Amino acid sequence: MKQIAIVSGKGGTGKTTIVASFAALATHKVIADCDVDAPDLHLLLHPGVVKQVEFRGAKVAEMDKARCIECGTCASVCRFHAISYSDSRSSFIINPMRCEGCGACAFICEQDAITLRERVSGYIFTSHTKYGIMVHAQLKIGEESSGKLVTAVRTSAQEVAEEKGCELILIDGSPGIGCPVIASLTGVDLALVITEPTTSGLHDLVRIMDVARHFGIPRAVCINKYDLNEANSQKIADFCHHQGVPVAGKIPYDRVVTEAMIAGMPVVEYSSGTVSRAIITLWEHVNHIL
């Protein structure tokens, strides 16, 4: 079983657009949307949820008022100011929105009046699409366990792939270089980095390439909308050459991509024009690299 992670050092490079087209082109695969903070692959693949599982990735402190002696020790050790004295209640209370679940209060309490309880941080969905099974998730607002949730999504996708005998897991990774991106990349067979011909595009390409290199992951690059600034596209190609990383594809700018997104369709299904042919060529090169 092969795993490809499509990532980008920044948002807005067209990563999800390309993943949706790959989903339409690939066979015997499971699709995993690992952008759990702001998922949008469902807008193009229209999944029908068949299974929903709660994800409990964080803990919150709870106070047993029957045991509490109102000494305030817990409040004194809380770095996040989640425990405060309430004049209206004449007692200490815990604000769950401030609590980070570190456990310092529970550790210091001599009355065992504070315990840590797991809370629902989000949901994992297994869905059917016309392109195959899709595993995706949604992190609740304000939650910070996105890396753990990405790992849970990938684990679910692998279980589905093994059960169905699929040969490929197609991963739509989070943008940037943070924890959810690292969780998206770990252990994959290829990281396809989508970039754009801008100064910030090259800067963020360097960052995500360094992350993939650090974890020993083979890399390939796609320059999206390359013809908007061919001088910068050449700089990116030269950088990749010096790094020994292949440029697997160059996709031209075309308003048909926006039209396809508005229609809620992968570009390769919406149009058979230049952009679609470039994406098909990119997909063939990716398969060759694998």
HELIX and SHEET records of a PDB file:
HELIX    1   1 LYS A   15  LEU A   25  1                                  11    
HELIX    2   2 HIS A   42  LEU A   45  1                                   4    
HELIX    3   3 THR A   73  VAL A   77  1                                   5    
HELIX    4   4 ALA A  104  ILE A  108  1                                   5    
HELIX    5   5 SER A  146  LYS A  164  1                                  19    
HELIX    6   6 CYS A  179  LEU A  185  1                                   7    
HELIX    7   7 THR A  199  HIS A  214  1                                  16    
HELIX    8   8 TYR A  226  LEU A  228  5                                   3    
HELIX    9   9 GLU A  230  GLN A  243  1                                  14    
HELIX   10  10 VAL A  256  ALA A  263  1                                   8    
HELIX   11  11 VAL A  267  TYR A  270  1                                   4    
HELIX   12  12 THR A  274  ILE A  289  1                                  16    
SHEET    1   A 9 GLY A  48  PHE A  55  0                                        
SHEET    2   A 9 GLY A 122  THR A 129 -1                                        
SHEET    3   A 9 GLY A 132  LEU A 139 -1                                        
SHEET    4   A 9 LYS A  29  ASP A  33  1                                        
SHEET    5   A 9 LEU A 168  PRO A 175  1                                        
SHEET    6   A 9 LYS A   2  SER A   8  1                                        
SHEET    7   A 9 LEU A 190  THR A 195  1                                        
SHEET    8   A 9 ARG A 219  ASN A 224  1                                        
SHEET    9   A 9 VAL A 247  ILE A 251  1                                        
SHEET    1   B 2 ALA A  58  MET A  63  0                                        
SHEET    2   B 2 ILE A 114  ARG A 119 -1                                        
SHEET    1   C 2 ILE A  83  SER A  86  0                                        
SHEET    2   C 2 SER A  91  ILE A  94 -1                                        
END                                                                             
